[in-house]
Amino acid sequence: MANAYLQVIAHYYATRGNGDALVKPLTELAAATRAEPKNLYYEFFRSPLEPDHFVILEQYSDAGGLAEHRDTEHFQRLGFGTIIPLLERREVSSHMVSGDAA
C-alpha cells in the first residue's frame, strides 16, 4: 500500500455547557500533535448547531503513529488529564487508507 496512512475520526461530546472549556486544550493538543514525527494532519471542528460537539480528524503515517500519539506527554496531560474528564462521551474510529484509493 504505497502512501497508505491511518485516518482517525473522533467525536467528542462535552458534558452540557463545557464546549467552551475544550477549545483551549484542543488547540494546544492540535499544535503539539502536528509536531509528532508520524502525524500527517490534525484538525478539530466545532459544530455550529451543537457547541458541545467536536469532530477531530487525524492522519498518521502508519498505525503505530496513533499508539505513539497516545503515549506522548501532551496527550497524557491534555487528553487524559484535561479534555476527557470534560466529556460526556467520545467515539473514536480509525481506518487504514490505501494510497491507491482515488
Steps between C-alpha positions, in 0.01 A plus 500: 500500500704790372434823688253330733414677824284461808192725509352566844156653546403598853174647627529670837181593683563735790276480800228760455640852495869397504569554127677831561732333752622257231618758246827606669627150588396366157688786333810424707468126436464559125817709484703246696364206301588661167866496613501122551717315245222269375219756498391611154192704593312606814205735507188536711163650416221624725139454398323833445168339599624294796784699666582211735578268204847493339634292214872429488668378181848352531732328254811299584759349266430155647288327763776532758477878478172504691639281779806724522273807509303358794825445690628857460528734796265751335225242440534360852480850650247665268302205369470280807559772759291789369278418200362153571377590851283774338332255263163333527621249240744452217495284190828426324551291188809441291541368148795419279471692174672359197712741301355328194147622576386782278 
